[in-house]
Structure formats: structure tokens, C-alpha cells
Amino acid sequence: MAICSARTASLKCRPRAQFPVGCGIALQANQPTDSPIVDHSNQQDRAAALGHGAVEVISPAELTEKLKLGRPLRIKHGADPTAPDLHLGHTIPLKKLRDFQRDGHTVIFLVGDFTAMIGDPTGRSETRKPLSRDEITANAETYRSQAFKILDPERTEVRFNSEWMDGLGVRRLIELAANISVARLLERDDFEKRLAEQEPLFLHELLYPLIQGYDSVALEADIEIGGTDQKFNMLVGRELQRAFKQSPQVVMTMPLMEGLDGERKMSKSLGNYVGITEKPDDMFGKLMKVSDPLMVRYYQLLTEASAEEIAAVKSGAVHPMEAKKRLATMIVEEYHSAEAARVARGHFESKFQRREVPANAPVYRIAEDIWICELMKQLEFAASNGEARRLVSQGAVRVDGETVSDVNFRFVPGQHKVLEVGKRRVARIEP
């Protein structure tokens, strides 16, 4: 692992070529130890394989040409340390970085400690509160250790953009800004929306894409990988690299993953996340709460399940409860261990599917599937369909230990076995 920053002066970093004379800014990036590239006679096929799972590659032809260079490519991925932990959404681009590492390329995991003090405005309808230096430093340290749950430390440079931004100065920042027009910056969707809604847009926020783009110049990145919400910023990097007479980086956008609510992007600030360092029991329990449609997407984005297995989950050939347990088991196993996953599954089944159902719970028999609200009314668990709807919306209704969030849910005897409403109303249902 190469860690190069002002805070790690004891580690030697070999300088790369400086920027062109007269550009007004002279910085140096680091060259990792060269390693052999996997020999692929058809680089176009290899480019297609490396781009698998990406939403967009700009452009496939450029990626092919870069692979033909015959040297380790420099693959950049940036993360602002705005929260102390990485979550499952972060792992999607990290796994794509790992694909490149397996082909012998070098990953640059860029900790945006400088840009975190600005606050990334991406997807925001209001100004993001900047973090203090102490908060950033603490978060950055955990990011670095957590990233290596996925990345190979031996093929990873960990960098901090404060290395070049702290000493840039106002004069050089103005020279840098001369390469991008205000009109170009205002093309960002979230900036346009805020202006249209007469929400304030501050000058320091306009600098964010400029600085993120300049990171690619400082690192001489060949490829940048990020979420679809970072496309604009990464394209700015291409423009700045051209201005500095560098070959523009290939931009690869990866899908954003919905959080546990199934609606908004996974985010710790929204509380809809699963952290990769959470305890196995907590991780397993959270994953068991996802909806059936979201479960399929999690299979696609987070696991290496085969197309056949995912198709079986999607079609319902595998019972949703069993499919969800399988999903949770695979993810806990990946970030902890097989034993931890086994124990977490046992704990979930013991707590939510067996122990919470009293042995003397009444048993009811129904012949065919029934609307959940009607069933609750017939069992006198709710006085009316209206009350039943409210209980569902409040998250007070569970079937086989899983919270029901859809008021149109239908209870299928034989497939579903236990209905719980609140803490005291429990019934076993048999066909």
C-alpha cells in the first residue's frame, strides 16, 4: 500500500512529470511500483469486460486505447469523508476498482479532505454544512481502513487532495478557474434547480466541481470511477486535463444504490444505510427489512449471484423470506465471515421467527389468500379497515417476522404463517 501525503512524510513517494511550464501551477503526483499487466490480446473485449455493470463509459474506445498502452493505468476514485463509515452503496465503485486491480492496474483512493471542507453540493437542494478539520481527519482514517475490506492494499495509493490544494493559493486558484466558464458550471442539474427555485447558491459551491476536476490533473488519472451523480464533476476533470495538456481520463459511472427505504440514495444522514463495519446481527437484521423488489436490486448490485439465481428470486421461485436470508447471509459473510453470517442468521430466526411467537398463540385457518387489512379486522386485531391501514403505515404489522409496509399486502396461507400486530396481538395462520 502506498500512502503519500504531507502527514506521512516518512514514506518516500517517487515524483511524476510536472505540469507544463507556464501553466501557473506546478504539482507532482506519485508513480507506484510498476507491475506486469495481464496480457489480453483483444483489448476491446477486455475494455467491455471491465465496463460490465457500469451505467456509462466515456468512452469505450478511449478505454480500449488506454489498455493498449501496456502500463499500469491510474484509476482514480474519490470519497469525501463526510461520515465516519462506508456503507454498502460505497462498495459498488470500490468493487469496480478491484476489477482493475486484478488486471494489474493501480487504484488511487482519494480522500477528499480539502473538498469536504467545502461540502459536496451534489444532489442537494440546500447548502451542505462543511466539516471541521478534526472531523475530517477522524473520518478519513476510518475510510482508509474500511476501503481495504475490498481493495488490495498493495495496488492502492491512498492520497489526500489537501496535498496540492492547501498550498495552491488564491492567484493559482484564479488561474485554474479561468479554464471553466460559469455557464458550464451552471449546467449541473442541482445548480439549475436551486436557481430556478430561487434557493441560494454560494460561490464556494461552484468551486467544488473545479477542485474535484483538478484532482484528476494533480494525479494524472487515466480513469475516474464514481456514481452517476458525479458525472458532471468527472467530466470537468476531462476538460481540465485537456487544458493542462494531459490525455483526458476515461469516465466510468456506476449505479447509485437505493437505501433501505427503497426511495432515496443510501446515506447515513438519511438513516437508510447498512454500514460495512456494522455488527453482523445488525447488518443481517437491516437487510431483512428490504422490500422484495429492492431485494432483487441488492442481489444485482452487491453480490456475485448467478443470473439464474437472480432470475429465480425475481420470479418468486424462491420464497422471498428465504431469498432475503440468503442475501443477508452472503453480505455478512463478505464483510465478516461465514461463521459470523451463520450465527447472525440463527439469531434472526430465533428472535424474530420463533421466540417472539408464544407457544399458546391462537391458531386460525383460512382457505385462500386475504387482504392483510381484512384479515386483521376479522381477527379483531383492528376495529376497521381504516385502523388496519394506519397500523400498517406505522410499521406495527409483521408477517413471519418481517414488517409489512404495503397496505395492499395479501396474506397467503401456507406461504405465510404468523401475523403479529404490535407487541401483544399474535396469531398463527394455517391453510
C-alpha positions as a printed Julia matrix, in Angstrom:
431×3 Matrix{Float64}:
   0.0     0.0     0.0
   1.31    3.45   -0.89
   0.17    6.27    1.37
   1.5     9.63    0.26
   0.67   12.89    1.98
   2.13   15.69    3.99
   1.11   13.8     7.11
   3.16   10.75    6.14
   6.46   12.4     5.28
   8.45    9.36    6.36
   7.18    7.43    3.34
   9.03    8.02    0.06
   6.97    8.98   -3.0
   8.56    8.97   -6.45
   7.58   12.11   -8.38
   5.93   12.02  -11.77
   6.31   14.62  -14.52
   5.44   18.19  -13.55
   2.79   20.19  -15.35
   3.72   22.23  -18.44
   5.85   25.32  -17.86
   3.8    28.49  -17.79
   0.57   26.96  -16.56
   0.97   28.78  -13.27
   0.62   25.62  -11.18
   3.35   23.05  -10.63
   2.45   19.96   -8.64
   3.66   16.41   -8.51
   1.82   13.12   -8.33
   3.26    9.73   -7.42
   4.28    6.77   -9.53
   3.57    3.41   -7.91
   5.87    0.46   -8.29
   5.32   -0.95  -11.79
   3.74   -4.37  -12.02
   3.04   -6.58  -15.03
  -0.24   -6.07  -16.81
  -2.41   -9.08  -17.52
  -1.85   -9.99  -21.17
  -5.05   -9.56  -23.18
  -4.64   -9.96  -26.92
  -8.01   -8.33  -27.58
  -8.13   -5.15  -25.52
 -11.52   -4.2   -26.93
 -13.03   -7.3   -25.33
 -11.18   -6.55  -22.11
 -12.49   -2.98  -22.1
 -16.02   -4.34  -22.48
 -15.45   -6.76  -19.59
 -14.1    -4.01  -17.32
 -17.04   -1.8   -18.22
 -19.57   -4.5   -17.34
 -22.02   -3.24  -14.74
 -21.23    0.42  -15.39
 -24.05    2.78  -16.3
 -21.87    4.66  -18.78
 -18.28    4.62  -20.05
 -16.96    7.8   -21.67
 -15.76    6.42  -23.9
 -15.34    2.68  -24.62
 -12.96    3.47  -27.5
 -10.76    5.59  -25.23
 -10.71    2.85  -22.6
  -9.54    0.39  -25.22
  -6.75    2.72  -26.3
  -5.58    3.24  -22.73
  -5.46   -0.51  -22.16
  -3.18   -0.77  -25.2
  -0.58    1.47  -23.51
   0.96   -1.57  -21.87
   1.48    0.02  -18.45
  -0.46    0.05  -15.18
  -3.25    2.58  -15.57
  -4.01    5.03  -12.77
  -7.63    4.54  -11.67
  -8.97    7.35   -9.5
 -11.87    7.21   -7.1
 -12.63    9.98   -4.64
 -14.62    9.93   -1.42
 -15.28   12.92    0.82
 -15.05   11.81    4.47
 -18.39   13.36    5.45
 -19.36   10.43    7.7
 -17.21    8.07    9.77
 -18.18    4.86    7.97
 -18.51    3.43    4.49
 -21.82    1.77    3.65
 -22.91   -0.79    1.06
 -23.57    1.93   -1.51
 -19.88    2.85   -1.43
 -18.87   -0.72   -2.25
 -20.23   -0.63   -5.81
 -17.48    1.61   -7.24
 -14.92    0.01   -4.91
 -15.6    -3.4    -6.42
 -15.15   -1.98   -9.91
 -11.79   -0.59   -8.77
 -10.92   -4.09   -7.58
 -11.64   -5.42  -11.08
  -8.96   -3.1   -12.44
  -6.53   -4.08   -9.69
  -6.93   -7.73  -10.63
  -5.72   -6.79  -14.1
  -2.58   -5.21  -12.65
  -3.65   -1.55  -12.58
  -3.13    0.94   -9.76
  -6.04    2.37   -7.8
  -5.81    5.84   -6.31
  -8.23    6.06   -3.4
  -8.52    9.81   -2.98
  -9.74   11.08    0.36
 -11.25   14.49   -0.29
 -10.21   16.07    2.98
  -9.94   19.51    1.35
 -13.2    19.3    -0.61
 -15.01   18.03    2.5
 -14.44   21.46    3.99
 -16.46   22.87    1.07
 -19.18   20.25    1.21
 -20.23   18.42   -1.96
 -23.39   20.11   -3.28
 -24.29   17.12   -5.47
 -27.96   16.27   -5.2
 -28.55   18.91   -2.57
 -31.4    21.41   -2.53
 -29.57   23.44    0.1
 -26.02   24.24    1.08
 -24.22   21.36    2.8
 -22.6    22.22    6.11
 -18.79   21.94    5.87
 -16.94   19.73    8.36
 -14.2    20.77   10.74
 -10.62   19.63   10.17
 -10.79   17.32   13.21
 -13.98   15.65   11.95
 -12.47   15.18    8.51
  -9.24   13.71    9.87
 -11.09   11.17   12.04
 -13.43   10.14    9.23
 -10.61    9.86    6.7
  -8.74    7.4     8.89
 -11.73    5.06    9.08
 -12.36    5.39    5.32
  -8.84    4.26    4.62
  -9.05    1.13    6.75
 -12.54    0.2     5.58
 -11.68    0.55    1.89
  -9.19   -2.28    2.29
 -12.01   -4.69    3.05
 -12.41   -4.63   -0.75
  -9.27   -3.14   -2.29
  -5.82   -4.73   -2.45
  -3.53   -2.55   -0.29
  -0.52   -3.49   -2.42
  -2.11   -1.96   -5.52
  -3.62    1.08   -3.84
  -2.33    4.6    -3.34
  -4.2     6.48   -0.61
  -4.0    10.19   -1.28
  -5.47   13.37    0.23
  -6.34   16.31   -2.01
  -5.13   18.72    0.65
  -1.63   17.7    -0.54
  -1.94   20.04   -3.52
  -4.89   22.24   -2.56
  -3.58   23.54    0.79
  -0.66   25.26   -0.92
  -2.44   26.37   -4.09
  -3.03   29.99   -3.16
  -5.59   32.5    -4.42
  -3.61   33.54   -7.51
  -3.25   29.98   -8.77
  -6.84   29.15   -7.93
  -7.94   32.06  -10.13
  -5.66   30.8   -12.93
  -7.25   27.38  -12.56
 -10.78   28.84  -12.61
 -10.0    30.55  -15.93
 -10.3    27.14  -17.6
 -14.03   26.66  -16.86
 -16.86   29.1   -17.58
 -19.61   29.92  -15.1
 -22.15   28.9   -17.72
 -20.54   25.46  -17.87
 -20.7    25.05  -14.09
 -24.33   26.12  -14.01
 -25.22   23.25  -16.34
 -25.26   20.98  -13.31
 -28.81   19.8   -12.68
 -28.8    20.56   -8.96
 -27.42   24.08   -9.53
 -30.06   24.76  -12.18
 -32.84   23.56   -9.9
 -31.74   25.7    -6.98
 -31.55   28.81   -9.16
 -34.96   28.05  -10.68
 -36.43   27.68   -7.19
 -34.65   30.86   -6.04
 -32.64   28.94   -3.48
 -29.22   30.43   -2.62
 -26.2    29.1    -4.47
 -22.9    30.15   -2.96
 -19.62   30.81   -4.73
 -17.7    28.19   -2.75
 -20.1    25.5    -4.04
 -19.27   26.42   -7.63
 -15.65   25.68   -6.81
 -16.37   22.07   -5.88
 -16.51   20.61   -9.44
 -13.44   22.68  -10.33
 -11.41   21.29   -7.44
 -12.58   17.71   -7.95
 -11.67   18.03  -11.61
  -8.26   19.44  -10.73
  -7.61   16.38   -8.55
  -7.5    14.37  -11.78
  -4.86   16.73  -13.15
  -2.75   16.5   -10.0
  -2.93   12.7   -10.02
  -2.62   12.33  -13.81
  -5.57    9.95  -13.7
  -6.2     7.67  -16.65
  -9.66    6.65  -15.5
 -12.07    8.0   -12.89
 -14.82    5.85  -11.41
 -17.76    7.26   -9.46
 -21.52    7.24   -9.06
 -23.83    8.62  -11.73
 -24.32   11.69   -9.54
 -20.62   12.52  -10.01
 -20.69   12.5   -13.83
 -20.56   16.28  -14.2
 -17.61   16.65  -11.84
 -15.71   13.86  -13.57
 -16.31   15.44  -16.98
 -14.87   18.69  -15.63
 -11.77   16.66  -14.84
 -11.52   15.69  -18.52
 -11.75   19.34  -19.57
  -9.07   20.44  -17.13
  -6.74   17.63  -18.18
  -7.02   18.82  -21.77
  -6.21   22.36  -20.61
  -3.08   21.01  -18.89
  -2.06   19.04  -21.99
  -2.86   15.68  -20.42
  -4.72   12.83  -22.04
  -8.32   13.12  -20.75
  -9.39   10.47  -18.29
 -11.98    7.87  -19.15
 -15.1     8.43  -17.05
 -16.95    5.37  -15.75
 -20.19    5.93  -13.86
 -21.58    3.26  -11.57
 -25.21    2.86  -10.44
 -26.39    4.51   -7.25
 -27.95    2.13   -4.76
 -31.23    2.88   -3.06
 -31.25    2.82    0.7
 -33.38    0.56    2.89
 -36.4     2.8     2.26
 -36.24    1.93   -1.44
 -36.67    5.56   -2.44
 -33.6     7.68   -1.74
 -29.91    7.03   -2.29
 -28.32    5.12    0.58
 -26.97    7.66    3.03
 -26.01    7.64    6.67
 -27.55   11.09    7.13
 -30.9     9.69    5.94
 -30.66    6.65    8.21
 -31.36    4.24    5.33
 -27.92    2.64    5.18
 -26.09   -0.56    6.05
 -22.52    0.11    7.17
 -19.84   -2.36    6.13
 -18.39   -2.42    9.65
 -21.7    -2.87   11.46
 -22.08   -5.86   13.74
 -23.19   -9.0    11.89
 -26.53   -9.16   13.74
 -27.31   -5.52   12.92
 -26.29   -5.9     9.29
 -28.37   -9.07    8.89
 -31.4    -7.54   10.58
 -31.33   -4.41    8.43
 -31.08   -6.4     5.2
 -34.08   -8.49    6.18
 -36.18   -5.31    6.13
 -35.75   -4.52    2.43
 -38.78   -4.84    0.16
 -38.99   -7.71   -2.31
 -38.33   -5.53   -5.41
 -35.38   -3.84   -3.68
 -34.02   -7.24   -2.67
 -33.61   -8.14   -6.35
 -31.63   -4.95   -6.99
 -29.41   -5.65   -3.99
 -28.7    -9.1    -5.4
 -27.69   -7.49   -8.69
 -25.51   -4.73   -7.24
 -23.99   -6.29   -4.13
 -23.49   -9.99   -4.78
 -21.91  -12.3    -7.31
 -25.04  -14.42   -7.55
 -25.55  -16.02  -10.96
 -28.09  -14.71  -13.45
 -30.09  -17.9   -12.9
 -30.23  -17.38   -9.14
 -31.31  -13.77   -9.51
 -33.98  -14.78  -12.04
 -35.34  -17.34   -9.56
 -35.53  -14.67   -6.86
 -37.22  -12.21   -9.2
 -39.81  -14.71  -10.42
 -40.74  -15.81   -6.92
 -39.49  -19.35   -7.5
 -37.53  -18.86   -4.29
 -39.66  -17.8    -1.32
 -38.97  -14.1    -0.61
 -38.14  -14.78    3.03
 -35.6   -17.45    2.12
 -34.17  -15.3    -0.67
 -33.74  -12.41    1.75
 -31.95  -14.62    4.26
 -29.64  -15.8     1.5
 -28.89  -12.2     0.52
 -28.18  -11.15    4.1
 -26.01  -14.23    4.64
 -23.87  -13.52    1.56
 -23.29   -9.88    2.52
 -22.49  -10.57    6.17
 -20.12  -13.34    5.09
 -18.33  -10.97    2.7
 -17.61   -8.31    5.32
 -17.25  -10.55    8.36
 -17.0   -14.33    7.97
 -19.02  -17.42    7.14
 -19.31  -18.23   10.84
 -20.5   -14.73   11.68
 -23.14  -14.99    8.95
 -24.31  -18.36   10.25
 -24.64  -17.04   13.79
 -26.41  -13.85   12.64
 -28.92  -15.88   10.65
 -29.58  -18.15   13.59
 -30.04  -15.18   15.87
 -32.51  -13.57   13.46
 -34.55  -16.74   13.08
 -34.54  -17.32   16.83
 -35.53  -13.77   17.73
 -37.99  -12.86   15.0
 -39.41  -16.14   13.77
 -39.6   -18.41   16.78
 -39.2   -16.88   20.25
 -41.47  -13.9    19.69
 -44.37  -16.2    18.79
 -45.86  -17.54   22.03
 -46.48  -21.25   22.16
 -50.1   -20.55   23.17
 -50.76  -18.15   20.28
 -54.2   -18.87   18.79
 -54.32  -20.79   15.51
 -56.71  -19.72   12.76
 -57.42  -21.44    9.48
 -58.2   -19.71    6.23
 -58.72  -21.36    2.85
 -57.41  -18.69    0.48
 -55.29  -15.57    0.35
 -56.77  -12.49    2.01
 -56.08   -8.77    2.15
 -53.99   -8.04    5.24
 -56.34   -5.31    6.5
 -59.38   -7.55    6.13
 -57.57  -10.35    7.98
 -56.69   -8.01   10.84
 -60.32   -6.9    11.08
 -61.64  -10.49   11.06
 -59.2   -11.49   13.79
 -60.26   -8.38   15.75
 -56.68   -7.09   15.68
 -58.13   -3.86   14.24
 -61.59   -2.37   14.63
 -61.85   -1.33   10.99
 -60.02   -1.39    7.7
 -59.07    2.24    8.33
 -57.41    1.38   11.62
 -55.69   -1.59    9.97
 -54.29    0.73    7.28
 -52.93    3.07    9.95
 -51.24    0.19   11.77
 -49.56   -0.9     8.54
 -48.37    2.64    7.79
 -46.96    2.88   11.32
 -44.89   -0.28   10.83
 -46.79   -2.16   13.52
 -47.75   -5.16   11.38
 -45.41   -8.1    10.77
 -45.78  -11.31    8.81
 -43.31  -14.07    9.66
 -41.18  -11.53   11.5
 -40.99   -9.12    8.54
 -42.6    -5.68    8.71
 -45.4    -5.17    6.21
 -45.19   -1.74    4.56
 -47.64   -2.28    1.68
 -51.29   -1.74    2.65
 -52.28   -3.92   -0.31
 -50.3    -6.91    1.0
 -52.13  -10.23    0.78
 -51.65  -12.98    3.35
 -51.24  -16.36    1.62
 -51.92  -19.37    3.88
 -49.19  -21.97    3.6
 -46.71  -19.39    2.37
 -47.25  -17.06    5.33
 -47.64  -18.46    8.82
 -47.6   -15.84   11.59
 -49.32  -12.46   11.87
 -48.24  -10.01   14.55
 -49.78   -6.63   15.26
 -48.0    -4.52   17.83
 -46.37   -6.39   20.72
 -49.31   -8.38   22.06
 -51.54   -9.49   19.17
 -50.19  -12.67   17.58
 -51.85  -15.38   15.53
 -50.74  -18.49   13.7
 -52.43  -18.98   10.37
 -52.81  -22.37    8.74
 -54.47  -23.4     5.45
